[in-house]
Amino acid sequence: MSKVTLDNIFQAILEVSEDVKELKTRMGNVENRQAKLESDLQRVELSIKKELRKVH
């Protein structure tokens, strides 16, 4: 069995910390993309409503 040292524990904490930072960045990117898609969808919905009013 390998021996667990404080150095091993510290290294594992650093790696997890980096993973968390990366996930936060990715989550921020996903949230920004979602906001853009929602905005685009609203524009499309308004455009469709406008066109439907012209038809009726």
Backbone as a ProteinNet text record, in pm:
[ID]
protein_1_A
[PRIMARY]
MSKVTLDNIFQAILEVSEDVKELKTRMGNVENRQAKLESDLQRVELSIKKELRKVH
[TERTIARY]
83.5	0	87.3	41.3	118.6	81.6	175.8	160.1	102.3	-2.2	-61.6	10.9	59.2	131.2	53.6	91.9	30.2	54.7	170.5	202.6	104.9	72.7	-24.7	-161.9	-201.1	-331.9	-335.3	-229.1	-221.3	-227.6	-155.4	-156.2	-296.6	-364.6	-500.8	-594.7	-579.2	-662.4	-637.3	-510.7	-478	-541.4	-536.7	-595.4	-746.5	-811.2	-956.2	-990.2	-909.3	-931	-924	-826	-813	-933.2	-978.2	-1095.5	-1219	-1234.4	-1348.8	-1342.6	-1223.8	-1207.7	-1246.9	-1201.3	-1232.7	-1383.5	-1446.3	-1590.6	-1668.3	-1622.3	-1688.1	-1678.9	-1562.8	-1544.9	-1637.6	-1641.2	-1728.5	-1875.1	-1913.1	-2051.5	-2086.6	-1993.7	-2015.4	-2035.5	-1956	-1970.6	-2106.5	-2149.1	-2279.7	-2392.2	-2381.7	-2484.6	-2489.8	-2374	-2371.1	-2434.9	-2404.2	-2462.9	-2614.2	-2658.1	-2801	-2871.4	-2812.2	-2872.1	-2882.3	-2779.2	-2782.5	-2891.2	-2901.7	-3004.1	-3144.8	-3164	-3294.2	-3327.2	-3228.2	-3247.3	-3281.8	-3208.9	-3236.4	-3377.4	-3418	-3551.4	-3659.3	-3638.6	-3735.9	-3748.8	-3634.5	-3638.1	-3715.6	-3692.6	-3763.1	-3913.1	-3948.4	-4090.1	-4157.3	-4090.8	-4147.6	-4162.3	-4064.2	-4069.6	-4186	-4206.1	-4316.9	-4450.3	-4464	-4588.8	-4616.8	-4512.4	-4526.8	-4574.7	-4515.1	-4554.5	-4697	-4735.5	-4871.1	-4974.6	-4941.8	-5033.4	-5053.6	-4948.8	-4958.7	-5052.5	-5046.9	-5125.7	-5273.4	-5301.9	-5441.4	-5498.1
-118.9	0	124.3	223.1	347.1	433.7	512.3	596.4	732.1	776.3	907	1010.3	1112.5	1218.2	1348.9	1442.9	1575.5	1637	1608.1	1659	1603.4	1473.1	1411.9	1477.3	1499.2	1560.4	1702.4	1778.9	1916.2	1919.4	1829.3	1822.6	1789.7	1697.8	1662	1781.4	1856.8	1976	2078.4	2098.7	2192.9	2150.1	2021	1970.1	1989.8	1961.2	1980.3	2128.4	2213.9	2358.3	2405.1	2355.3	2391.3	2340.4	2219.6	2164.4	2250.5	2295.3	2379.6	2511.8	2570.6	2696.3	2676.6	2566.4	2537.9	2518.3	2445.9	2423.7	2554.1	2643.6	2773.7	2853.6	2849.8	2920	2862.5	2730.6	2666.4	2697.8	2696.7	2726.4	2869.4	2961.4	3100	3110.4	3035.6	3035.9	2980.3	2873.8	2813.8	2912.6	2980.9	3078.1	3193.8	3239.9	3347.4	3302.5	3180.7	3127.4	3112	3064.7	3049.2	3184.8	3287.2	3420.9	3470.8	3446.9	3489.2	3414.3	3284.1	3205.5	3250.4	3282.4	3331	3464.2	3550.1	3679	3658.7	3570	3539.6	3484.1	3397	3338	3445.1	3538.8	3647.1	3729.6	3757.6	3833.7	3758.1	3627.8	3545.8	3544.1	3527.6	3526.9	3658.7	3770.3	3901	3916.4	3868.9	3876.4	3793.3	3675	3588.7	3655.1	3710.4	3778.7	3894.4	3968.8	4082.2	4034	3926.6	3872.1	3817.4	3754.5	3700.9	3813.4	3926.3	4040.7	4092	4087.4	4132.2	4041.1	3912.2	3813.1	3824	3850	3853.7	3986.8
0	0	0	-72	-73.8	45.7	84.3	202.1	160.1	228.3	200.6	285.3	216.4	288	277.3	360	351.4	214.3	158	24.7	-79	-69.1	-160.5	-145.5	-22	5.3	-50	-25.8	-74.9	-227.7	-293.1	-439.8	-491.1	-425.9	-466.7	-451	-343	-321.1	-431.4	-468.3	-576	-708.3	-737.6	-861.9	-862.8	-752.1	-743	-757.4	-696.4	-705	-850.3	-924.4	-1066.4	-1146.4	-1115.6	-1183.7	-1157.6	-1034.3	-998.7	-1075.1	-1083.7	-1159	-1305.1	-1364.1	-1504	-1522.7	-1431.2	-1440.5	-1426.2	-1337.5	-1321.8	-1450.8	-1515.5	-1642.3	-1748.7	-1757.9	-1856.7	-1829.2	-1702.3	-1665.1	-1704	-1682.4	-1723	-1873	-1949.4	-2094.8	-2136.3	-2070.2	-2100.1	-2068.2	-1953.9	-1915.4	-2014.4	-2061.6	-2161.2	-2292.1	-2333.3	-2457.8	-2442.5	-2326.3	-2301.3	-2309.5	-2249.6	-2253.2	-2397.1	-2477.7	-2618.1	-2694.1	-2671.3	-2740	-2700.1	-2572.2	-2527	-2593.3	-2606	-2672	-2819.8	-2885.4	-3026.2	-3042.6	-2951.8	-2957.4	-2943.2	-2852.2	-2834.5	-2962.1	-3026.5	-3152.1	-3259.5	-3268.4	-3367.7	-3337.7	-3210	-3172.4	-3208.5	-3181.4	-3215.9	-3366.7	-3439.3	-3585.2	-3639.3	-3584.1	-3627.5	-3596.4	-3476	-3439.8	-3534.2	-3567.9	-3659.4	-3796.5	-3846	-3976.3	-3972.4	-3861.9	-3850.6	-3851.5	-3790.3	-3791.2	-3933.6	-4014.6	-4153.9	-4233	-4204.1	-4277.7	-4242	-4114.8	-4070.1	-4087.8
[MASK]
++++++++++++++++++++++++++++++++++++++++++++++++++++++++

